[in-house]
Amino acid sequence: MDEALGKSSVATKWGSMASDLDLYTLQAEAAALQGDGAAARQYAARAEETAIRFGHRLYQAIAARAWGAAFRLAGDYPQSGDRLRAALQLFVELDTRWQAGRTYVELAELALANRNAAEARQYWGRALALFEELHAAPDAARTRAALAELEVSD
């Protein structure tokens, strides 16, 4: 994806090419999902700056979630929580339920990092309800597995 950054995103026969904003956002999300805090910080900063410049609220929220994951991975739990709650608020305002579910998963991971299993259970429960409502089977299965693992470790 790095090679695609900075290249022209003109319209093509089948639509338009991905813009730098799309690529930064995808890279921030991928880094956060892979647990790569350094890359998440790097791309979240670029994604956030570009999303703000273009007024793209959805990508601002995705960047905020990536920042939240990056801060959690770095052990800065208060900053992580602030970023994740800001992302969740935007996702709720935008009525992007799958994105809200993904953010609840991140909040659950933060709760576990803070050794708060009860809070993690609540966040995973909220995520699971959204994923099931949306028939997002892979996400629901991962969330169920996380809840089951939590039950085993209690």
C-alpha positions in Angstrom: 0.0 0.0 0.0 2.9 2.3 0.7 3.7 2.4 -3.1 0.2 3.6 -3.9 0.4 6.6 -1.6 0.8 9.9 -3.3 -0.2 8.6 -6.7 -3.0 10.3 -8.6 -6.5 9.0 -7.8 -8.3 9.9 -10.9 -11.6 8.3 -12.1 -11.2 5.1 -13.9 -13.6 3.0 -16.0 -14.9 1.1 -12.9 -14.8 4.0 -10.4 -12.0 5.9 -8.8 -8.7 4.6 -7.3 -8.2 4.7 -3.6 -7.0 8.0 -2.2 -4.2 8.6 0.3 -7.0 9.0 2.9 -8.4 5.5 2.1 -4.9 4.0 2.2 -3.8 5.6 5.5 -7.1 4.6 7.1 -6.8 1.0 5.9 -3.2 0.9 7.1 -4.1 2.3 10.5 -6.9 -0.3 10.9 -4.7 -3.2 9.7 -1.9 -2.2 12.0 -4.3 -1.9 15.0 -5.8 -5.3 14.2 -2.4 -6.9 13.9 -1.3 -5.4 17.3 1.4 -3.3 15.7 1.3 -0.2 17.9 4.1 1.6 16.2 2.5 1.3 12.7 -0.9 2.0 14.2 0.4 5.3 15.6 2.2 6.2 12.3 -0.8 5.6 10.1 -3.4 6.8 12.5 -1.7 10.2 12.6 -1.7 10.4 8.9 -5.3 9.1 8.6 -6.6 11.4 11.2 -4.9 14.5 9.8 -6.2 13.7 6.3 -9.7 12.8 7.4 -10.0 16.1 9.4 -8.8 18.0 6.4 -11.4 16.5 4.2 -14.1 16.4 6.9 -14.5 12.6 6.6 -16.1 11.7 9.9 -16.2 8.0 9.4 -12.4 7.9 8.7 -11.8 10.3 11.7 -13.6 7.7 13.9 -11.6 4.8 12.4 -8.4 6.7 13.0 -9.5 7.5 16.6 -10.1 3.7 17.1 -6.6 2.9 15.7 -5.1 5.5 18.1 -7.0 3.9 20.9 -5.5 0.5 20.1 -2.0 2.0 19.7 -2.3 3.7 23.1 -3.5 0.5 24.7 -0.6 -1.4 23.2 1.8 1.2 24.6 0.2 0.9 28.0 -1.3 4.4 28.0 -4.8 3.2 29.1 -6.4 6.6 29.9 -5.5 8.0 26.5 -6.7 4.7 24.9 -10.0 5.0 26.6 -10.5 8.6 25.6 -9.8 7.8 21.9 -12.0 4.7 21.9 -14.9 6.5 23.5 -14.5 9.4 21.0 -14.5 6.8 18.1 -17.6 5.1 19.6 -19.5 8.3 19.9 -18.8 9.1 16.2 -19.8 5.6 15.1 -23.1 5.9 17.0 -23.8 9.3 15.5 -23.1 7.9 12.1 -25.2 4.8 12.8 -22.4 2.5 11.7 -23.2 -0.4 13.9 -20.5 -2.8 12.7 -17.9 -0.1 13.4 -19.4 0.5 16.8 -19.2 -3.3 17.4 -15.5 -3.3 16.5 -15.0 -0.4 18.9 -16.7 -2.3 21.7 -14.2 -5.1 21.0 -11.3 -2.7 21.4 -12.9 -1.3 24.6 -13.1 -4.9 25.9 -9.4 -5.4 25.2 -8.7 -2.2 27.1 -10.8 -3.4 30.0 -8.8 -6.7 30.1 -5.6 -4.8 30.0 -6.9 -2.9 33.0 -7.7 -6.3 34.7 -11.4 -5.5 34.7 -13.1 -8.8 33.4 -16.6 -7.6 34.3 -16.3 -4.5 32.1 -14.7 -6.6 29.3 -17.6 -9.0 29.4 -20.1 -6.0 29.1 -18.2 -4.6 26.1 -18.0 -7.9 24.4 -21.7 -8.5 25.1 -22.5 -5.2 23.4 -20.3 -6.1 20.4 -21.9 -9.5 20.1 -25.4 -8.1 20.1 -24.5 -5.7 17.3 -22.7 -8.4 15.3 -25.6 -10.8 15.6 -28.1 -8.1 14.7 -26.1 -7.5 11.5 -25.5 -11.2 10.8 -21.8 -10.5 10.9 -21.0 -14.2 11.6 -17.2 -14.1 11.6 -17.1 -11.1 14.1 -19.8 -12.7 16.2 -17.9 -16.0 16.3 -14.7 -14.2 17.4 -16.6 -12.3 20.1 -18.2 -15.5 21.4 -14.8 -17.1 21.5 -13.4 -14.2 23.5 -16.3 -14.3 25.9 -15.9 -18.1 26.3 -12.1 -17.7 27.0 -12.9 -15.0 29.6 -15.3 -17.5 31.3 -12.6 -20.1 31.4 -10.0 -17.8 32.9 -12.4 -16.5 35.6 
